[in-house]
């Protein structure tokens, strides 16, 4: 089993907000009101946020089936930093 990512654990225990956040690699997400003019008129928003740290069970099952391995052997990284650390 792969040990939990220290970076992901740090993000969980230090949720912010911060004036300057230098630990992450992602840009701040635009607000819905900033995106709304770009969307089709019938668009209905859904909640956004981080997924489960190991990846959703459904996605892990699909990846495992594609590669012929048990889903317990699949971890979906939450970004390039975590994927690089796991590799």
N, C-alpha and C positions, 0 to 999 in steps of 0.2 A: 504494500500500500504506500502511496505517495504521501509524505508529510504535508500538512497544511502550509500554504504560502505565508511566510512572515509578512510580506507586503500586504496581502489581502487581509490578514488579521489586523495589521496596523490601521488600514483604511476603516475596518469595522469598529475599532476602538477609538478612532479619532475622526468622527463624522464631520467636523467643522460646524459652521462656516468659518473660513479663514479669509483674512484680508489678502494675503498672498499665499497660494498653495503650490509649492514647488515639488511636492512628492508625487504628483500624478502626471500622466502624459496626455490626458484628454482635455480638450477645450470645453468651456462652459457651454451647456446645451442652450439653444435658443428657446425662448418662451413660446407657448402656443399662440399668443397674440402676434408674435413676430412671424410665425410660420403660416398663420391662417390665410393671408392673402395669396399664398402660393398653392393652396390646397383646392381640390374640387369642391363645389358647393355641397355635395352630399356626404362629405367626409365626416365620420364620427370618431372623435379621439378616443384612445385607450390609455390606461395608466402606463407610465414609463418608469423605469428604474432598473436596478441591477437584478440579474437573475441569481439563482442559487450558485454558491461558489464553485461547485463541481459541475455545474450545467444542469439544465432541466432533465429529469428522467426520460422524458419523451425524446429529446434530442440525443441523449446518450444512447438510448435504445436504437435509434435510427443509424447513428454512426457505427455502433457495434454490429448491427445487422449488415451494414454495407461492407464491413471489413472482416466479418466472420469471427468476431471475438465476443466474449461475455461483456455485457454493459458495465459490469463492475471494473473492467479494465480500461474504461474510457473516462477521461476527464476533459471537460470543455473549459478552456482558459477564459478568463474575463478580460483578456487583452494581451497585447504583445509582451508586456513586462512580465506578467505571470507565466505566459507560455515559455518565454526564454528561461525563466527561473526553473520551471519544471523540467525543461530539456536539459 
